[in-house]
């Protein structure tokens, strides 16, 4: 349930479920985002149910700046503490996701001890809400800008946690091989997507052995 990015001159996403609307633009029109609802009780029912299945209540939605409305659920893309774009999770239409972004990934910083790399935004949000620095690739491709960020913020450890499917396994292998020359401690997690796991389970995880 995440969009997969294809490195093709930054023009579009590889999954039929996802479409890149804007990328690498100096300006993203945030009108839709800021005119949408902030209170979950005002979201359409199907959007409330979708969020609640991942344990996103009013508090979690407020902390991550998720919004809802007729267009779909607005999932913000973060970079250095600012919302630099958003992904719309559509319902009853294709593609599932529309992405409006200035950056190729979303990054939420907590501390420099460890960075967890995920495919999708919801997984990134959940891990950040339990105290981890996270980076959502919006797919399975690692870009040079991600490596630059890892080096700039001096993360001591990187954990790659992509989807438990063929594309995710291939992506994890490629990313680990790519990062090992620049990051000493790189590992992978082979579990369900973080968004599908409970907050209590994510809080209990010890990444020391990964």
Phi and psi in degrees as a GROMACS rama.xvg file:
@    title "Ramachandran Plot"
@    xaxis  label "Phi"
@    yaxis  label "Psi"
@TYPE xy
-131.421  157.486  UNK-2
-83.7797  141.835  UNK-3
-106.299  133.546  UNK-4
-94.0802  134.228  UNK-5
-111.866  127.337  UNK-6
-77.6421  86.7835  UNK-7
-135.848  72.4237  UNK-8
56.4072  27.65  UNK-9
58.7197  31.2823  UNK-10
-92.5268  -39.7855  UNK-11
-158.867  173.029  UNK-12
-93.3453  157.049  UNK-13
-83.7715  -26.3809  UNK-14
-82.3074  143.81  UNK-15
-67.7164  -15.5879  UNK-16
-84.149  -3.49043  UNK-17
-138.31  146.234  UNK-18
-139.578  130.935  UNK-19
-88.3421  119.097  UNK-20
-91.6794  -44.274  UNK-21
-140.295  138.456  UNK-22
-148.861  141.533  UNK-23
57.7276  32.1701  UNK-24
-97.1318  148.106  UNK-25
-70.1029  -22.0832  UNK-26
-138.141  131.328  UNK-27
-113.274  131.973  UNK-28
-75.4496  110.678  UNK-29
-93.0891  9.71207  UNK-30
-55.1935  -49.7628  UNK-31
-59.348  -41.5521  UNK-32
-64.1306  -50.4964  UNK-33
-76.7587  -15.9664  UNK-34
-90.6057  -3.79886  UNK-35
-83.9044  171.278  UNK-36
-79.8128  147.9  UNK-37
-106.543  -20.1914  UNK-38
-95.25  126.153  UNK-39
-60.7989  -30.4467  UNK-40
-67.688  -15.2628  UNK-41
-95.8014  -5.49303  UNK-42
-71.9643  150.203  UNK-43
-54.5637  148.732  UNK-44
-55.4835  -43.257  UNK-45
-63.2682  -30.3222  UNK-46
-73.0973  -39.6044  UNK-47
-60.0217  -45.6855  UNK-48
-65.0262  -38.9196  UNK-49
-62.408  -43.1628  UNK-50
-70.3017  -41.1071  UNK-51
-67.4992  -27.4431  UNK-52
-64.1806  -22.3494  UNK-53
-101.642  13.8373  UNK-54
68.6219  26.5441  UNK-55
-90.9545  101.646  UNK-56
-96.7106  -168.739  UNK-57
-58.1093  -41.116  UNK-58
-66.3465  -46.469  UNK-59
-64.4134  -37.9159  UNK-60
-65.7343  -41.4446  UNK-61
-66.041  -41.2044  UNK-62
-67.4372  -29.2189  UNK-63
-100.825  -2.4233  UNK-64
63.0845  30.4433  UNK-65
-71.2998  143.173  UNK-66
-131.071  164.913  UNK-67
-137.564  161.648  UNK-68
176.236  -171.694  UNK-69
-61.5231  -30.3297  UNK-70
-74.5031  -24.1948  UNK-71
138.859  -166.067  UNK-72
-89.1268  129.816  UNK-73
-95.9689  113.879  UNK-74
-104.439  110.149  UNK-75
-68.8456  144.9  UNK-76
-103.1  124.358  UNK-77
-107.522  147.363  UNK-78
-155.152  117.721  UNK-79
51.2281  44.6525  UNK-80
80.3157  3.6019  UNK-81
-118.724  147.476  UNK-82
-80.8045  113.553  UNK-83
-107.179  3.02621  UNK-84
174.083  -171.188  UNK-85
-159.718  158.761  UNK-86
-118.324  132.605  UNK-87
-100.741  119.786  UNK-88
-87.1793  107.143  UNK-89
-86.3385  158.162  UNK-90
-127.782  141.393  UNK-91
61.7577  25.9768  UNK-92
-159.072  162.011  UNK-93
-113.433  148.597  UNK-94
-74.6205  165.118  UNK-95
-63.6943  -35.3379  UNK-96
-125.974  137.761  UNK-97
-116.711  130.633  UNK-98
-115.426  124.144  UNK-99
-116.369  111.233  UNK-100
-149.622  148.075  UNK-101
-95.3518  -20.564  UNK-102
-119.528  160.95  UNK-103
-88.9533  0.291275  UNK-104
-156.558  171.603  UNK-105
-121.967  131.533  UNK-106
-127.831  129.381  UNK-107
-123.782  114.518  UNK-108
-94.1296  135.646  UNK-109
-119.905  -51.9231  UNK-110
-156.581  167.366  UNK-111
-91.7597  5.78376  UNK-112
-70.7105  -41.7593  UNK-113
-152.754  142.855  UNK-114
-119.878  131.06  UNK-115
-107.012  124.632  UNK-116
-98.9768  126.909  UNK-117
-121.255  172.315  UNK-118
-83.3327  -46.2532  UNK-119
-114.502  164.257  UNK-120
-68.9459  -43.9368  UNK-121
-60.459  -39.0725  UNK-122
-64.2666  -40.9704  UNK-123
-62.4512  -44.1816  UNK-124
-60.0635  -46.3364  UNK-125
-62.0025  -42.5524  UNK-126
-67.1719  -36.3692  UNK-127
-66.7415  -37.0981  UNK-128
-67.8781  -19.7306  UNK-129
-100.717  11.2965  UNK-130
107.624  8.23167  UNK-131
-104.001  148.01  UNK-132
-72.6535  133.744  UNK-133
-136.091  156.486  UNK-134
-141.268  120.664  UNK-135
-95.9554  123.592  UNK-136
-76.7428  -15.0563  UNK-137
58.7224  36.4853  UNK-138
153.164  -148.686  UNK-139
-123.334  5.58374  UNK-140
-97.6229  130.017  UNK-141
-92.8305  125.081  UNK-142
-99.9952  158.189  UNK-143
-58.7636  -31.2957  UNK-144
-62.9683  -30.1642  UNK-145
-68.1435  -43.2677  UNK-146
-61.6295  -42.5673  UNK-147
-59.0025  -42.1894  UNK-148
-66.3317  -42.4296  UNK-149
-59.2489  -43.5064  UNK-150
-70.1493  -39.4611  UNK-151
-65.165  -42.0217  UNK-152
-89.0427  -1.66764  UNK-153
56.0416  48.0217  UNK-154
-65.0954  134.593  UNK-155
-83.4139  -25.3936  UNK-156
-144.567  142.247  UNK-157
-124.632  127.8  UNK-158
-113.55  126.795  UNK-159
-99.5828  120.862  UNK-160
-132.706  84.9891  UNK-161
-99.5461  -179.406  UNK-162
-63.1817  149.752  UNK-163
-86.7004  67.0375  UNK-164
-145  -178.136  UNK-165
-60.115  -47.5632  UNK-166
-63.7671  -40.0593  UNK-167
-66.1265  -42.0348  UNK-168
-64.5682  -41.4462  UNK-169
-64.7785  -42.1716  UNK-170
-63.5417  -41.7186  UNK-171
-60.7346  -43.9812  UNK-172
-62.0728  -45.9058  UNK-173
-63.5944  -42.6296  UNK-174
-66.5602  -43.6294  UNK-175
-61.4152  -44.8918  UNK-176
-62.7965  -34.5247  UNK-177
-72.6255  -36.3208  UNK-178
-85.9102  -24.6544  UNK-179
-56.5458  -35.6061  UNK-180
-67.1014  -20.1031  UNK-181
-114.3  -17.957  UNK-182
-127.083  122.579  UNK-183
-66.4776  -41.2843  UNK-184
-109.179  98.0366  UNK-185
-128.33  132.545  UNK-186
-146.332  176.879  UNK-187
-132.688  154.674  UNK-188
-115.552  129.251  UNK-189
-111.889  74.4776  UNK-190
-135.309  -179.069  UNK-191
-60.8892  164.25  UNK-192
-56.5892  141.469  UNK-193
-53.9997  -36.0311  UNK-194
-63.9506  -22.9854  UNK-195
-87.524  -4.62972  UNK-196
-103.33  152.013  UNK-197
-71.2905  156.523  UNK-198
-60.3615  -39.2068  UNK-199
-65.2297  -39.4538  UNK-200
-66.5695  -44.7013  UNK-201
-61.9431  -37.2426  UNK-202
-66.5107  -27.9581  UNK-203
-85.6733  -9.98217  UNK-204
-68.7635  139.125  UNK-205
-114.313  113.642  UNK-206
-89.2461  4.6483  UNK-207
-62.0085  -33.2452  UNK-208
-89.5773  -3.54709  UNK-209
